[in-house]
């Protein structure tokens, strides 16, 4: 399985249409990959909060149609990062999308943990309310987005959904790069999944993005990691590493299905 992580910058002075054209060129140059992955809200720019409403589209909007066409053109699975989705009731969500090689939308995920720290995302966007996985030739694929990395409970839900590969589009700041590297590795190890994490780069709204898109296997081995430049990072991986790891070291078999029966004792003075 060949993966192409397309690490993208979203400069504020670049029109969205021009950015889409530029990124489409990067995607086409990654056509030999089986799976191509883009970052979180790359078209609008994560920190362009005032533009969310302007750029929001329904699930059948032109941006997704164009991403589907790119998937069909490359013949690859294309994870389009995420976009601002407008729901029928007018609410907005941060929704990640995966297209199959014939251009069909095969999976979507709306970010469950919307970010509030020095961010307007939690004010502007409605959280998602479900997780799922989809069968692919490489294994069962699921997704989370950026801030979701900090919540291991959500990742356990992905395991319960059957996930073997978890794709993580992000706009993770450089100031917390060590956390990005820690969490992507920890989630891969504790859930015995292949983590495919694509981060944004450049500067948005005065915030420097961290880059360092990476692929981490279930043993915690970093198979590929980008630097801070925009561009494509390639990774070749045998997806059989996930079932093999789970068979060799079946830690998930020892997980309790519920911890509600445990007595929780507070600290005593």
Secondary structure, 3 states (H helix, E strand, C coil): CEEEEEECECCCCCCHHHHHHHHHHHHHHCCCCCEEEECCCCCCCCCCHHHHHHHCECCCCHHHHHHHHHHHHHCCEEEEEEEEEECCCCCEEEEEEEECCCCCEEEEEECCCCCCCCCCHHHHCCCCCCCCCEEECCEEEEEEEHHHHHCHHHHHHHHHCCCCEEEEEECCEHHHHHHHHHHHHHHHHHHCCEEEEEECECEECCEEECCCCEEECCCCCEEEECCCCCEEEEEECCCHHHHHHHHHCCHHHHCCCCCCCCCCCCCCC
